[in-house]
Amino acid sequence: MGIVYRGHDAYVDRPVAIKLATNADSDDEGASMAKRMFANEARSAGRLDHPNVLKVYEAGEEAGQPYMVMEYIAGGDTLRSYCKPEKLLPIPTVVELIRQSASALNYAHSQGVLHLDIKPANIMLTEDGVAKLGDFGIAKRLGVDQTQIIGWFGSPLYMSPEQAQDSDITSQSDIFSLGSIFYEMLAGVPPFAAKGLTGLIQKVCQEDPQSLTEVREEIPQQLSQVVSKMLEKQLVKRYKTGSELCVDLEAVLKVLEHEALVLTDEQKLERMSGLKFFQSFSAPELKEILKIAKWTRFGPGDAIFAEGDKDHAFFVIADGSVSVRINGVVISEIDTGECFGEMEYLSSSGRTGAVAANRETIALVIDRDFKEWASLPCQLRLNRVFQEVLIERLQTTSKALARASH
């Protein structure tokens, strides 16, 4: 619909983006649509002043050519760049960007503006990591007599059930669309996808997407619940305002401040290499373990396993500490960098003791027999480290018994 140029505003000495409508001088339907969308965007976005809304400084027409002078974003990046599995951003970063976008929507809605075309390409990203909501071309201004800009609202992949069914549109429709972006930036795939438009509408209106905790097990349940509420089909169950959504996102961010599960693979490998248990492992061996290890968070007092449990897993503490109890008596405490549960992992016998977290604890959980996934060098390395751990613990126990006998 337009071409965007980089310009310079000499009066205030700042770069600007100048957007021109394409084919504005022709008489065809496309040119007419472009002019209408230009006017609509200028009137909708031009009345908004929010740090997460792309600013429109000026709009008008010069010699029949519609134009807008807008805020310039260096790089021109958008959230679309971070919706693929190989380019996903850290989870806290995604949550913060969606929180900013929700704040922008809440403000726009309070000013009587519904966006109606929320999609990754319409949320720009500054070099400082600030989200900027733009492209109000088909926005609806409440209380203003205007006709529908186009016959179809928004982009099919991100439309709400109300849009898909051509029902009454409210601010909750924008929240649903933002939820679709949120899901895609966390999962690497859109929540609703089909080969044809009919199948897509069916999914948007009738089916729930796969749970985010199933797609990525490191996603906290609290975060998954927020996204699910944004994507509720029924309006009475969906977030009513962006403000309400922001409150829950801020609560999620507080949880993630202490959450090691959201590290990138590179950060996890760096963390692993610094742990006592993994000090002798090579980089390729650590990568093998990273592929199958589950980074799991336990709160203070959480039971990790109980006496007699038949699960087959061992744990390496990435951060925190745990207590081991037999018949309710604490027999040892295990700290960051150490492992526990290795005897049952090696023998497949029932748990001989109970383990609980002393404080906020992050552990790598490995619940598959290493013969199923590890290379021979990695298997040998694990066997050797397990032997060293067992010898060290036997020596510690022997010393404790010797002291107790005197």
C-alpha positions as CSV (number, residue, x, y, z in Angstrom):
1,M,0.0,0.0,0.0
2,G,2.9,2.3,0.4
3,I,6.6,3.1,0.1
4,V,8.6,4.3,3.1
5,Y,11.6,6.6,2.8
6,R,14.1,7.7,5.4
7,G,14.1,11.5,5.8
8,H,15.5,14.2,8.0
9,D,13.4,16.8,9.9
10,A,15.8,19.7,9.9
11,Y,13.6,21.8,12.2
12,V,13.9,19.4,15.1
13,D,17.1,17.7,13.8
14,R,15.9,14.1,13.8
15,P,15.5,11.2,11.3
16,V,12.0,10.5,10.3
17,A,10.2,7.9,8.1
18,I,8.1,9.3,5.3
19,K,5.4,7.0,4.0
20,L,3.8,7.6,0.6
21,A,0.7,5.9,-0.8
22,T,1.5,3.9,-4.0
23,N,-0.4,4.6,-7.2
24,A,-2.2,7.4,-5.5
25,D,-2.7,9.3,-8.8
26,S,-4.6,6.5,-10.6
27,D,-8.3,6.0,-10.6
28,D,-8.4,2.3,-9.9
29,E,-9.9,0.7,-6.8
30,G,-6.4,-0.1,-5.3
31,A,-5.4,3.6,-5.3
32,S,-8.7,4.5,-3.7
33,M,-8.2,1.9,-1.0
34,A,-4.6,3.1,-0.4
35,K,-5.9,6.7,0.1
36,R,-8.6,5.6,2.5
37,M,-6.2,3.5,4.5
38,F,-3.7,6.3,4.7
39,A,-6.4,8.7,6.0
40,N,-7.6,6.1,8.4
41,E,-4.1,5.4,9.8
42,A,-3.3,9.1,10.1
43,R,-6.5,9.8,12.0
44,S,-6.2,6.7,14.2
45,A,-2.5,6.7,15.1
46,G,-2.1,10.4,14.9
47,R,-4.3,10.8,18.0
48,L,-2.2,8.4,20.1
49,D,0.8,9.3,22.2
50,H,2.3,6.3,23.9
51,P,5.9,5.0,24.1
52,N,4.9,1.7,22.5
53,V,2.9,3.2,19.6
54,L,4.8,4.3,16.5
55,K,4.3,8.0,16.4
56,V,2.7,9.9,13.4
57,Y,4.1,13.4,13.4
58,E,2.3,14.8,10.4
59,A,0.0,13.7,7.6
60,G,-1.4,15.4,4.6
61,E,-1.5,15.5,0.8
62,E,1.0,17.2,-1.6
63,A,0.0,17.5,-5.2
64,G,-2.5,14.7,-4.8
65,Q,0.1,12.4,-3.1
66,P,-0.9,11.3,0.4
67,Y,1.9,11.1,2.9
68,M,2.7,10.6,6.5
69,V,5.8,11.6,8.5
70,M,6.4,9.0,11.2
71,E,8.8,8.0,13.9
72,Y,11.9,6.4,12.4
73,I,13.0,3.0,13.8
74,A,16.6,2.2,13.0
75,G,17.0,-1.2,11.4
76,G,13.3,-1.6,10.6
77,D,13.1,-4.9,12.6
78,T,9.7,-6.4,13.6
79,L,8.6,-9.3,15.8
80,R,8.2,-11.3,12.6
81,S,11.9,-11.9,12.7
82,Y,11.6,-13.9,16.0
83,C,8.7,-16.3,15.3
84,K,10.8,-19.1,13.8
85,P,12.2,-22.0,16.0
86,E,15.8,-21.0,15.1
87,K,15.4,-17.4,16.1
88,L,13.3,-17.4,19.2
89,L,14.1,-14.8,21.8
90,P,14.7,-15.6,25.5
91,I,11.3,-16.2,27.3
92,P,11.6,-13.1,29.6
93,T,12.3,-10.9,26.5
94,V,9.2,-12.2,24.8
95,V,7.1,-11.6,27.9
96,E,8.3,-8.1,28.2
97,L,7.7,-7.3,24.5
98,I,4.2,-8.6,24.7
99,R,3.6,-6.6,28.0
100,Q,4.7,-3.5,26.1
101,S,2.4,-4.3,23.3
102,A,-0.5,-4.9,25.7
103,S,0.2,-1.6,27.3
104,A,0.0,0.1,23.9
105,L,-3.3,-1.7,23.1
106,N,-4.7,-0.7,26.4
107,Y,-3.9,2.9,25.7
108,A,-5.3,2.8,22.1
109,H,-8.5,1.2,23.3
110,S,-8.9,3.9,26.0
111,Q,-8.7,6.4,23.2
112,G,-11.4,4.6,21.3
113,V,-9.1,3.0,18.7
114,L,-9.3,-0.7,17.8
115,H,-6.3,-1.9,15.8
116,L,-7.9,-4.9,14.1
117,D,-4.7,-6.1,12.4
118,I,-2.4,-7.2,15.2
119,K,0.4,-9.4,13.7
120,P,4.2,-9.8,14.1
121,A,5.0,-7.6,11.1
122,N,3.0,-4.7,12.6
123,I,5.0,-4.5,15.8
124,M,8.4,-3.0,15.3
125,L,11.4,-3.5,17.5
126,T,13.9,-0.8,18.3
127,E,17.6,-1.5,18.7
128,D,17.0,-1.0,22.5
129,G,14.4,-3.7,22.6
130,V,11.3,-1.5,22.7
131,A,8.1,-2.7,21.0
132,K,6.3,-0.1,18.8
133,L,2.8,-0.9,17.6
134,G,2.2,0.5,14.1
135,D,0.1,0.2,10.9
136,F,-3.3,1.4,11.9
137,G,-4.5,1.3,8.3
138,I,-7.7,-0.7,9.0
139,A,-8.1,0.5,12.6
140,K,-11.6,1.3,13.8
141,R,-12.3,4.5,15.7
142,L,-15.2,4.0,18.1
143,G,-17.9,6.6,18.1
144,V,-16.9,7.7,14.6
145,D,-19.2,7.1,11.6
146,Q,-17.0,5.2,9.2
147,T,-17.4,2.3,6.8
148,Q,-15.4,-0.9,6.9
149,I,-12.0,-0.4,5.2
150,I,-11.8,-3.8,3.6
151,G,-14.0,-6.8,3.4
152,W,-11.8,-8.9,5.6
153,F,-10.5,-7.8,9.0
154,G,-6.9,-8.4,9.7
155,S,-4.6,-11.2,8.8
156,P,-6.1,-14.7,8.9
157,L,-3.3,-16.4,10.9
158,Y,-3.9,-13.9,13.8
159,M,-7.6,-13.1,13.5
160,S,-10.0,-13.6,16.5
161,P,-13.0,-15.9,16.4
162,E,-15.2,-12.7,16.2
163,Q,-13.3,-11.6,13.1
164,A,-13.5,-15.0,11.5
165,Q,-17.2,-15.1,12.0
166,D,-17.8,-11.5,11.1
167,S,-19.3,-10.8,14.5
168,D,-19.2,-7.6,16.6
169,I,-15.6,-6.6,17.3
170,T,-14.4,-5.3,20.6
171,S,-11.0,-4.5,22.2
172,Q,-10.8,-8.2,23.2
173,S,-10.3,-9.1,19.5
174,D,-6.9,-7.3,19.6
175,I,-6.0,-9.2,22.7
176,F,-6.7,-12.5,21.0
177,S,-4.5,-11.5,18.1
178,L,-1.7,-10.5,20.4
179,G,-2.1,-13.9,22.1
180,S,-1.5,-15.6,18.8
181,I,1.7,-13.6,18.4
182,F,2.7,-14.5,21.9
183,Y,2.2,-18.2,21.3
184,E,4.2,-18.1,18.1
185,M,7.1,-16.3,19.6
186,L,7.3,-18.9,22.4
187,A,6.6,-22.0,20.3
188,G,8.1,-21.1,16.9
189,V,4.8,-22.1,15.2
190,P,1.4,-20.2,15.1
191,P,-1.3,-21.5,17.4
192,F,-3.7,-22.1,14.4
193,A,-2.5,-23.2,11.0
194,A,-4.2,-25.0,8.1
195,K,-3.7,-25.4,4.4
196,G,-6.7,-23.4,3.4
197,L,-8.7,-20.5,4.8
198,T,-11.8,-22.7,5.6
199,G,-9.6,-25.0,7.7
200,L,-8.0,-22.1,9.4
201,I,-11.3,-20.5,10.4
202,Q,-12.4,-23.9,11.7
203,K,-9.4,-24.1,14.0
204,V,-9.6,-20.5,15.2
205,C,-13.3,-20.8,16.1
206,Q,-13.4,-24.4,17.3
207,E,-10.0,-25.8,18.3
208,D,-7.6,-25.1,21.1
209,P,-3.9,-25.0,20.3
210,Q,-1.4,-27.5,21.8
211,S,-0.5,-26.5,25.3
212,L,2.7,-24.4,25.4
213,T,4.1,-26.6,28.2
214,E,3.9,-29.5,25.9
215,V,5.6,-27.6,23.1
216,R,8.4,-26.3,25.3
217,E,8.6,-27.9,28.7
218,E,10.7,-25.1,30.1
219,I,7.8,-22.7,29.8
220,P,6.3,-22.0,33.2
221,Q,2.7,-23.1,33.8
222,Q,1.8,-19.6,34.9
223,L,2.9,-18.2,31.5
224,S,1.1,-20.9,29.6
225,Q,-2.1,-20.0,31.5
226,V,-1.8,-16.4,30.5
227,V,-1.5,-17.2,26.8
228,S,-4.4,-19.6,27.0
229,K,-6.6,-16.9,28.6
230,M,-5.6,-14.5,25.8
231,L,-6.7,-17.2,23.3
232,E,-10.1,-18.0,24.9
233,K,-12.8,-18.4,22.3
234,Q,-15.5,-17.1,24.7
235,L,-15.2,-13.4,25.5
236,V,-16.3,-13.9,29.1
237,K,-13.2,-16.0,29.7
238,R,-10.8,-13.9,27.7
239,Y,-8.9,-10.9,29.1
240,K,-11.2,-7.9,29.0
241,T,-8.5,-5.1,28.9
242,G,-4.8,-4.8,28.1
243,S,-4.4,-3.4,31.6
244,E,-5.7,-6.7,33.1
245,L,-3.3,-8.6,30.9
246,C,-0.3,-6.4,31.9
247,V,-0.9,-7.2,35.6
248,D,-0.6,-10.9,34.9
249,L,2.4,-10.4,32.6
250,E,4.2,-8.4,35.3
251,A,3.6,-11.3,37.8
252,V,5.1,-13.7,35.3
253,L,8.1,-11.5,34.8
254,K,8.7,-11.5,38.6
255,V,8.8,-15.3,38.5
256,L,11.1,-15.3,35.6
257,E,13.6,-13.0,37.3
258,H,14.6,-16.1,39.4
259,E,14.1,-18.6,36.7
260,A,17.1,-20.3,35.2
261,L,15.0,-22.4,32.8
262,V,14.8,-19.6,30.3
263,L,18.5,-19.5,29.5
264,T,19.6,-20.0,25.9
265,D,21.4,-23.2,24.9
266,E,24.7,-21.4,24.9
267,Q,24.0,-20.0,28.4
268,K,23.0,-23.4,29.7
269,L,26.2,-25.0,28.3
270,E,28.2,-22.3,30.0
271,R,26.3,-22.9,33.3
272,M,26.8,-26.7,33.0
273,S,30.6,-26.4,32.3
274,G,30.9,-24.5,35.6
275,L,29.3,-27.2,37.7
276,K,31.4,-29.7,39.6
277,F,29.6,-32.7,38.2
278,F,30.4,-31.7,34.6
279,Q,34.0,-30.4,35.0
280,S,35.6,-33.3,33.2
281,F,33.1,-33.4,30.3
282,S,34.1,-32.2,26.8
283,A,32.0,-29.6,24.9
284,P,30.5,-32.3,22.6
285,E,29.5,-34.4,25.6
286,L,27.8,-31.5,27.3
287,K,25.8,-30.9,24.2
288,E,24.7,-34.5,24.2
289,I,23.4,-34.1,27.7
290,L,21.8,-30.7,27.0
291,K,19.7,-32.3,24.3
292,I,17.9,-34.7,26.7
293,A,18.2,-33.0,30.1
294,K,15.1,-31.3,31.5
295,W,15.8,-28.1,33.4
296,T,13.3,-28.2,36.2
297,R,12.5,-25.6,38.9
298,F,11.5,-26.6,42.5
299,G,10.3,-24.2,45.1
300,P,11.3,-24.3,48.8
301,G,10.0,-27.5,50.4
302,D,8.9,-29.1,47.2
303,A,9.2,-32.9,47.2
304,I,11.4,-34.1,44.3
305,F,10.9,-37.7,45.0
306,A,9.8,-39.9,47.9
307,E,11.1,-43.2,49.4
308,G,10.0,-46.1,47.3
309,D,9.3,-44.1,44.2
310,K,10.1,-46.2,41.0
311,D,11.1,-43.3,38.7
312,H,14.4,-43.7,36.8
313,A,16.2,-40.5,36.8
314,F,19.2,-38.7,38.2
315,F,19.5,-35.0,39.0
316,V,22.3,-32.4,38.8
317,I,21.7,-29.2,40.8
318,A,22.4,-26.1,38.6
319,D,21.4,-23.8,41.5
320,G,20.1,-24.4,45.0
321,S,20.3,-27.2,47.5
322,V,18.3,-30.3,48.6
323,S,17.9,-32.4,51.7
324,V,18.0,-36.2,51.6
325,R,15.8,-38.0,54.3
326,I,15.5,-41.6,55.3
327,N,12.5,-42.4,57.6
328,G,12.1,-38.6,58.0
329,V,15.6,-38.0,59.3
330,V,17.9,-35.7,57.3
331,I,21.0,-37.7,56.4
332,S,22.7,-35.3,54.0
333,E,22.4,-32.0,52.1
334,I,23.4,-31.7,48.5
335,D,24.4,-28.3,47.0
336,T,24.9,-26.7,43.6
337,G,27.1,-28.6,41.2
338,E,26.4,-32.0,42.8
339,C,24.2,-34.9,41.7
340,F,21.6,-37.1,43.5
341,G,19.4,-40.0,42.5
342,E,22.3,-41.7,40.7
343,M,22.0,-45.1,42.5
344,E,18.4,-45.6,41.3
345,Y,19.3,-44.3,37.9
346,L,22.1,-47.0,37.6
347,S,20.2,-49.8,39.2
348,S,16.5,-49.0,38.4
349,S,15.7,-49.9,42.0
350,G,13.2,-48.0,44.1
351,R,14.2,-44.8,45.9
352,T,15.8,-45.5,49.2
353,G,15.3,-42.0,50.5
354,A,13.2,-38.9,50.0
355,V,14.6,-35.6,48.5
356,A,13.1,-32.1,48.9
357,A,14.4,-28.7,47.9
358,N,15.7,-26.5,50.7
359,R,15.2,-23.3,48.7
360,E,14.5,-22.2,45.1
361,T,16.4,-24.9,43.2
362,I,17.0,-25.6,39.5
363,A,18.0,-29.1,38.6
364,L,18.9,-30.9,35.3
365,V,16.8,-34.0,35.2
366,I,18.0,-36.9,33.1
367,D,15.4,-39.7,33.0
368,R,16.6,-41.8,30.1
369,D,19.2,-44.6,30.2
370,F,22.4,-43.1,28.9
371,K,22.8,-46.2,26.7
372,E,19.8,-44.9,24.7
373,W,21.2,-41.5,23.9
374,A,24.8,-41.1,24.8
375,S,27.8,-41.7,22.6
376,L,30.3,-44.3,23.9
377,P,32.8,-41.5,25.1
378,C,29.9,-39.8,26.9
379,Q,28.8,-43.1,28.5
380,L,32.3,-43.8,29.7
381,R,32.6,-40.3,31.1
382,L,29.3,-40.6,33.0
383,N,30.3,-44.0,34.4
384,R,33.6,-42.6,35.6
385,V,32.0,-39.5,37.3
386,F,29.4,-41.7,39.0
387,Q,32.1,-43.9,40.4
388,E,33.9,-40.8,41.7
389,V,30.7,-39.6,43.3
390,L,30.0,-43.0,44.9
391,I,33.6,-43.3,46.3
392,E,33.5,-39.8,47.7
393,R,30.2,-40.4,49.4
394,L,31.3,-43.7,50.8
395,Q,34.4,-42.0,52.2
396,T,32.3,-39.3,53.8
397,T,29.9,-41.9,55.3
398,S,32.8,-43.9,56.7
399,K,34.3,-40.9,58.4
400,A,31.0,-39.9,59.9
401,L,30.5,-43.5,61.2
402,A,34.1,-43.5,62.7
403,R,33.5,-40.2,64.5
404,A,30.1,-41.5,65.8
405,S,31.7,-44.7,67.2
406,H,34.2,-42.7,69.4
